Amino acid sequence: MKSDYFSVEGPVLNSGEQCEKILRQLPEWFGIEEALAGYRTEIDTLPTFLVKMKNRYCGFISLKEHFRESVELYVLGLLPEFHRHGIGRAAIESVTEYYRSHGVEYMQVKTVSPSNNWPEYEKTRRFYLALGFRPLEIYPVFWGDGNPCLQMIKKIGN
């Protein structure tokens, strides 16, 4: 996707270093060093879409292709100064269209459960709900004790 405002490039591999720079500017969501190292390593092996504005990378979306019919928004980040401008929504819609055109039927995302009462993740859940994702299941210990995971899903294809 390309506009006068920003572009979405990809999918590409080996973008862990670039994506880590973005994640480090989002400590409210990605403040655990061990998790950051894991994301960086994993992103290098995953199809990733980079969001670029005026020759500057301002966000990304990395995906896991679990099955031919489904894909997971594994990790995404958008620099804080670009929040609430429609860029994240447009980037996810671009990625959704890419996967829809490749026959994928479902898209999922995992985020922190509402029981955790983190204001940042309340915003995240509202964002996904506004994009059409719906809660599917809560996994109490998916990310360890005290960090329950909410799995959300969206039908994107036939």
Stockholm file with secondary structure:
# STOCKHOLM 1.0

chainA/1-158         MKSDYFSVEGPVLNSGEQCEKILRQLPEWFGIEEALAGYRTEIDTLPTFLVKMKNRYCGFISLKEHFRESVELYVLGLLPEFHRHGIGRAAIESVTEYYRSHGVEYMQVKTVSPSNNWPEYEKTRRFYLALGFRPLEIYPVFWGDGNPCLQMIKKIGN
#=GR chainA/1-158 SS CBCSSCEEEEEESCCHHHHHHHHTTCTTTSCCHHHHHHHHHHHTTSCEEEEEETTEEEEEEEEEEEETTEEEEEEEEECGGGTTSSHHHHHHHHHHHHHHHTTCCEEEEEEECGGGCCHHHHHHHHHHHHTTCEEEEEETTTTSTTCCEEEEEEECCC
#=GC SS_cons         CBCSSCEEEEEESCCHHHHHHHHTTCTTTSCCHHHHHHHHHHHTTSCEEEEEETTEEEEEEEEEEEETTEEEEEEEEECGGGTTSSHHHHHHHHHHHHHHHTTCCEEEEEEECGGGCCHHHHHHHHHHHHTTCEEEEEETTTTSTTCCEEEEEEECCC
//
